[in-house]
Amino acid sequence: MKYLYSLIKLIILLVLVNIFKEGSLIFFEIIAQIIDPESINRIYDLEMVFRLLTTIGAILGVIIFVKLIWKKDMEYIGFEKKNGLNVFLKGFTIGFILFSSILLILIFLGAVKFKGINSSFSIFYIFLFLIGFIIQSTSEEIVVRGALTKLIFERFGKWISILVPAFYFGFMHINNPGVTGISTLNTFLVGIIFGLLLYHDNIYLPIGFHSAWNFFQGPFYGLNISGIEMPSNVLDFEIINQKLAGGFYGIEASLVTTVLFIALIIYLFIKEKDKAY
């Protein structure tokens, strides 16, 4: 019976998240119509920002589920009240360093070439993308590493609650443009990393990592994010070896990424504190 109760809670969670995601999408479409739909469709930067902002609905869905259905505080799913910003910045730094390291290795191997600074980039849009990716990353982490992980942890313990959400996270990206077997594997591996980071500290750590990974990959370095092209970027790079650099999906589908992800998982596993958040 307890497993049935957990399954019902899981279904309610996913239903609420999808309802609020759709509601958020409708809300921002209405806002777009009020502002100027033609200009938003014409300005791809603005369209992308709006798409990122619509993910806020998932955050609202989880909050309502935790507060009203689960009757818990947000601390229950990892949102500790102390040092949230510091932990987020720590994760943000780790994400930036890891992605930049992968990019540097690919440059060294001749798979990617630095072309220079994009003279036409807009600081305003880059800032909007930073905010947008923080919101988008928070929405994915609050669903997967927050509510879903805690639901599974209640019944099956820590390691299952790391692995199952990691599989789900990989499944979430299965229909992205340019997806490959390696990209799916790497998405699963980074899901394990996010889970280990969650247990290592709290949910702000994987949120920071995820935010930096997406922001620097796309708007800063100008590379595809999980098969999605970015319209505005600070730096320009040329892909020389598509296969080694991950093809259209991007560096997340590179074997270099696989190796570094596995190395980080081993490191985090060794360093892991036996802590239930």
C-alpha positions as CSV (number, residue, x, y, z in Angstrom):
1,M,0.0,0.0,0.0
2,K,2.8,2.4,0.8
3,Y,4.3,1.9,-2.7
4,L,0.8,2.7,-4.2
5,Y,0.7,5.8,-2.1
6,S,4.1,6.9,-3.4
7,L,3.0,6.2,-7.0
8,I,-0.1,8.3,-6.6
9,K,2.0,11.2,-5.2
10,L,4.4,10.8,-8.2
11,I,1.5,11.0,-10.7
12,I,0.0,14.0,-8.9
13,L,3.5,15.7,-9.0
14,L,3.9,15.1,-12.8
15,V,0.3,16.2,-13.5
16,L,0.8,19.4,-11.5
17,V,4.1,20.2,-13.2
18,N,2.7,19.7,-16.7
19,I,-0.4,21.8,-15.9
20,F,1.6,24.7,-14.6
21,K,4.2,24.4,-17.5
22,E,1.3,24.6,-20.0
23,G,-0.2,27.5,-18.0
24,S,3.1,29.3,-17.9
25,L,3.4,28.8,-21.7
26,I,-0.1,30.3,-22.3
27,F,0.7,33.2,-19.9
28,F,3.9,34.2,-21.8
29,E,2.2,33.8,-25.2
30,I,-0.4,36.3,-24.0
31,I,2.3,38.6,-22.8
32,A,4.0,38.2,-26.2
33,Q,0.8,39.1,-28.0
34,I,0.4,42.2,-25.8
35,I,4.0,43.3,-26.4
36,D,4.4,42.7,-30.2
37,P,4.1,39.1,-31.5
38,E,5.7,40.0,-34.9
39,S,8.8,41.5,-33.3
40,I,9.2,38.6,-30.8
41,N,9.0,36.1,-33.7
42,R,11.4,38.1,-35.7
43,I,13.9,38.6,-32.9
44,Y,15.1,35.0,-32.2
45,D,17.0,36.1,-29.1
46,L,13.7,37.4,-27.4
47,E,11.9,34.3,-28.5
48,M,14.5,32.0,-26.9
49,V,14.4,34.1,-23.7
50,F,10.6,33.7,-23.6
51,R,10.9,29.9,-24.1
52,L,13.3,29.7,-21.1
53,L,11.0,31.8,-18.9
54,T,8.1,29.5,-19.6
55,T,9.8,26.8,-17.5
56,I,9.0,28.8,-14.4
57,G,5.6,26.9,-14.4
58,A,7.4,23.7,-13.4
59,I,8.8,25.4,-10.4
60,L,5.4,26.7,-9.3
61,G,3.9,23.2,-9.8
62,V,6.5,21.6,-7.5
63,I,6.1,24.3,-4.9
64,I,2.3,23.7,-4.8
65,F,2.8,20.0,-4.6
66,V,5.3,20.2,-1.8
67,K,3.4,22.8,0.2
68,L,-0.2,21.7,-0.4
69,I,-0.1,18.0,-1.3
70,W,3.0,16.8,0.5
71,K,2.5,19.4,3.3
72,K,6.3,19.8,3.6
73,D,8.7,22.8,3.7
74,M,10.9,23.3,0.7
75,E,13.9,22.3,2.9
76,Y,12.5,18.8,2.6
77,I,13.5,18.6,-1.0
78,G,16.9,20.2,-0.5
79,F,16.3,24.0,-0.4
80,E,18.2,24.7,2.8
81,K,17.8,28.2,4.2
82,K,21.4,28.8,5.0
83,N,24.2,29.5,2.5
84,G,22.0,29.0,-0.5
85,L,23.7,31.7,-2.6
86,N,27.2,30.5,-1.6
87,V,26.3,26.9,-2.5
88,F,24.8,28.0,-5.8
89,L,27.9,30.0,-6.7
90,K,30.1,27.0,-5.8
91,G,28.1,24.8,-8.2
92,F,28.1,27.6,-10.8
93,T,31.9,27.7,-10.6
94,I,32.2,23.9,-10.9
95,G,30.0,23.9,-14.0
96,F,32.0,26.7,-15.6
97,I,35.3,25.0,-14.9
98,L,34.2,21.5,-16.1
99,F,32.7,22.7,-19.4
100,S,35.6,25.1,-20.1
101,S,38.0,22.2,-19.4
102,I,36.2,20.0,-21.9
103,L,36.3,22.8,-24.5
104,L,40.0,23.3,-24.0
105,I,40.7,19.6,-24.4
106,L,38.7,19.6,-27.7
107,I,40.7,22.7,-28.9
108,F,44.0,20.9,-28.0
109,L,42.8,17.8,-29.9
110,G,42.0,20.0,-33.0
111,A,38.3,19.2,-32.9
112,V,37.3,22.9,-32.1
113,K,38.9,26.1,-33.2
114,F,38.6,29.5,-31.5
115,K,37.6,32.2,-34.0
116,G,37.4,35.3,-31.8
117,I,34.9,37.6,-30.1
118,N,31.5,38.0,-31.7
119,S,31.4,41.8,-32.2
120,S,27.6,41.9,-32.6
121,F,26.7,40.2,-29.3
122,S,24.3,42.1,-27.0
123,I,25.2,42.4,-23.3
124,F,21.4,42.9,-22.6
125,Y,20.4,39.6,-24.2
126,I,23.4,37.8,-22.7
127,F,22.2,38.9,-19.3
128,L,18.6,37.8,-20.1
129,F,19.9,34.4,-21.2
130,L,21.8,34.1,-17.9
131,I,18.6,34.7,-15.9
132,G,16.6,32.5,-18.3
133,F,19.0,29.6,-17.9
134,I,19.1,29.9,-14.1
135,I,15.3,29.6,-14.2
136,Q,15.3,26.8,-16.7
137,S,18.0,24.8,-14.8
138,T,16.1,25.4,-11.5
139,S,12.9,24.1,-13.1
140,E,14.6,20.8,-14.2
141,E,16.4,20.4,-10.9
142,I,13.5,21.1,-8.6
143,V,11.5,18.5,-10.5
144,V,14.1,15.8,-10.9
145,R,16.7,16.3,-8.1
146,G,14.1,17.9,-5.8
147,A,10.7,16.3,-5.6
148,L,11.3,13.1,-7.7
149,T,14.5,12.3,-5.9
150,K,12.9,12.7,-2.5
151,L,9.9,10.6,-3.4
152,I,12.1,7.8,-4.4
153,F,14.4,8.2,-1.5
154,E,11.5,7.8,1.0
155,R,10.9,4.2,-0.3
156,F,14.2,3.0,-1.9
157,G,17.1,4.9,-0.3
158,K,19.9,7.1,-1.6
159,W,21.5,5.2,-4.5
160,I,18.2,4.3,-6.2
161,S,17.1,7.9,-5.8
162,I,20.2,8.9,-7.7
163,L,20.0,6.4,-10.5
164,V,16.3,6.5,-11.3
165,P,16.1,10.3,-11.7
166,A,19.3,10.2,-13.8
167,F,17.5,7.7,-16.2
168,Y,14.5,10.0,-16.2
169,F,16.8,13.0,-16.9
170,G,18.3,11.2,-19.9
171,F,14.8,10.3,-21.2
172,M,13.8,14.0,-21.0
173,H,16.4,14.8,-23.7
174,I,15.8,11.8,-25.9
175,N,13.9,13.7,-28.6
176,N,16.3,16.6,-28.9
177,P,17.8,17.4,-32.3
178,G,20.9,15.5,-33.1
179,V,20.5,13.1,-30.2
180,T,22.9,10.1,-30.2
181,G,23.7,7.1,-28.0
182,I,26.7,9.0,-26.5
183,S,24.6,12.1,-25.8
184,T,22.0,10.0,-24.0
185,L,24.7,8.3,-22.0
186,N,26.3,11.6,-21.1
187,T,22.9,13.0,-20.0
188,F,22.5,10.0,-17.8
189,L,26.0,10.4,-16.4
190,V,25.5,14.1,-15.6
191,G,22.2,13.1,-13.9
192,I,24.3,11.0,-11.6
193,I,26.7,13.9,-11.0
194,F,23.7,16.2,-10.1
195,G,22.4,13.5,-7.8
196,L,25.8,13.1,-6.0
197,L,26.1,16.9,-5.8
198,L,22.6,17.1,-4.2
199,Y,23.6,14.6,-1.5
200,H,27.0,16.2,-1.1
201,D,25.5,19.5,-0.1
202,N,22.0,20.6,-1.1
203,I,19.9,21.3,-4.3
204,Y,21.6,24.7,-4.9
205,L,24.8,22.9,-5.9
206,P,23.3,21.0,-8.9
207,I,21.2,24.1,-9.8
208,G,24.4,26.2,-9.9
209,F,26.3,23.6,-11.9
210,H,23.4,23.1,-14.4
211,S,22.9,26.9,-14.8
212,A,26.6,27.5,-15.6
213,W,26.9,24.5,-17.9
214,N,24.0,25.7,-20.1
215,F,24.9,29.4,-20.0
216,F,28.5,29.1,-20.8
217,Q,27.9,26.4,-23.4
218,G,25.4,28.4,-25.3
219,P,25.2,32.2,-24.9
220,F,28.9,32.6,-23.9
221,Y,30.8,30.1,-26.0
222,G,28.2,29.9,-28.8
223,L,27.9,26.2,-29.0
224,N,24.8,24.0,-29.3
225,I,23.0,23.0,-26.1
226,S,21.6,19.5,-26.3
227,G,21.0,20.0,-30.0
228,I,19.6,23.6,-29.7
229,E,21.3,26.4,-31.5
230,M,21.8,29.7,-29.6
231,P,21.0,33.0,-31.5
232,S,23.3,35.2,-29.4
233,N,26.8,34.5,-28.1
234,V,29.9,36.2,-26.8
235,L,32.6,34.0,-28.4
236,D,32.8,32.3,-31.7
237,F,34.1,28.8,-32.2
238,E,34.4,26.6,-35.3
239,I,33.8,22.8,-35.1
240,I,36.6,21.1,-37.1
241,N,35.9,17.5,-36.1
242,Q,32.1,17.0,-35.8
243,K,32.4,13.4,-34.6
244,L,34.8,14.2,-31.7
245,A,33.0,17.4,-30.8
246,G,29.6,15.7,-30.6
247,G,28.1,16.7,-33.9
248,F,24.9,18.8,-34.1
249,Y,23.9,17.8,-30.5
250,G,27.0,19.6,-29.2
251,I,29.8,18.9,-26.8
252,E,27.5,17.0,-24.5
253,A,27.6,14.2,-27.1
254,S,31.4,14.1,-27.1
255,L,33.5,11.1,-25.8
256,V,35.7,13.6,-24.1
257,T,32.7,14.7,-22.1
258,T,32.0,11.0,-21.3
259,V,35.5,10.5,-19.9
260,L,35.4,13.7,-17.7
261,F,32.0,12.9,-16.4
262,I,33.1,9.4,-15.4
263,A,36.2,10.8,-13.7
264,L,34.0,13.4,-11.8
265,I,31.5,10.6,-10.7
266,I,34.4,8.5,-9.3
267,Y,35.8,11.6,-7.5
268,L,32.4,12.5,-6.0
269,F,31.7,8.9,-5.1
270,I,34.9,8.7,-3.1
271,K,34.3,12.1,-1.5
272,E,30.6,11.4,-0.8
273,K,29.4,12.1,2.7
274,D,26.9,9.5,3.9
275,K,24.2,12.2,4.3
276,A,20.5,12.1,3.7
277,Y,19.5,15.7,3.1
